[in-house]
Each structure stands twice: as C-alpha cells, then as structure tokens.
C-alpha cells in the first residue's frame, strides 16, 4: 500500500480508534480534533481512500477500513481475536476485534484465519470451554466437523451436519439440544475450527 504522510497517519489512527469504539467520527469531529477546516479533512479522507486505506460504508458516517489495510494490520500485529460480531459487518471489521495474538511455531494458520472467543458451555464435551479461543479458518466445513456459523447476526460454534433440506447444529453438551436450520433460513457458514487455546 502507498505510504502516508504524518498528518494522514494521524487522521487514519483517529478514525481507526473511533471505529474500534463503534463510533465513527464525522468530518466536523475530525476537523475539531485536529484543528482543521472541513475542506482539509475532506481532502485528507480522499487521499486515504485513494491510497486504499479507507472505503465508504452504507452506514451513518459511512467510513470503514479497507480489507487490504485490515490484512496489513493482521500481518504486522498477529492473528485477530474476535470478541463479538456486529450485525451487518464483515467478521474482521475493526469493531469486532478485541486484540491480536502473535503466532509462533505451534500455530501455522492461513493468512485470513482469526481467533473467536467462545461464550457458553455448549461444546464442553469437545474440550471447548467458555472463554476459550478457537482458531477459525474461513471457508467450507465438512460433515461432522466443528465450525462457526452465523445465525441472525450471532456467531455460534457447533458440530455441523449437512442434509438435503436442513443443517443440524449439534452441541457437545447433553443439556443442550441439536438445532435444526432449514436451508432457506438466514445462515452463513463462516469457517472451520482448526484449534482451541486456553489462557490461565
């Protein structure tokens, strides 16, 4: 990606920080923060878009970080940890990312892999506990494998079984029932769980 001037770096860092708080700034707020006219802010944002760091979004105050820049952040800072999933946003949107973990020789994920923080005890019999970090490789999941599925804007970790007219989401805990999702319902397979990590 094309290098940035010092002022462009400052503007990008401010926008990135506000996006992480799920509170995108207006051009007026950016101008007020840096003591710049609205026209100067407009031009600076234009340069950031032209250089591939920012893209327009449909949302109010519609700016978000480009996928190319997110990939660059991932490469320099490590594997992103997804703490939650914001409705209508890509899984690696900056507001979903809680932090980064630097990989070592024990972790050799694909470049677009990410950690997802597990919430709940529905997979305890598979060794996945509440608060664990599962490493997810985006893409297809084979029958009977553990995967991450997005249902109604919520990510869930389950064993997946594919049938002609439905998908079965099977927990690994006897106190929970298997959930059946019809093929025509809003369901999105995010990826396959390839490892699980626990911090003490």
Beta strands, then each sheet from edge to edge (+ up, - down):
strand 1: 54-56
strand 2: 63-65
strand 3: 79-82
strand 4: 97-101
strand 5: 114-117
strand 6: 133-138
strand 7: 146-151
strand 8: 154-162
strand 9: 166-170
strand 10: 179-182
strand 11: 187-197
sheet 1: 1+ 2-
sheet 2: 4+ 3- 5- 6+ 11- 7+ 8- 9+ 10-
end
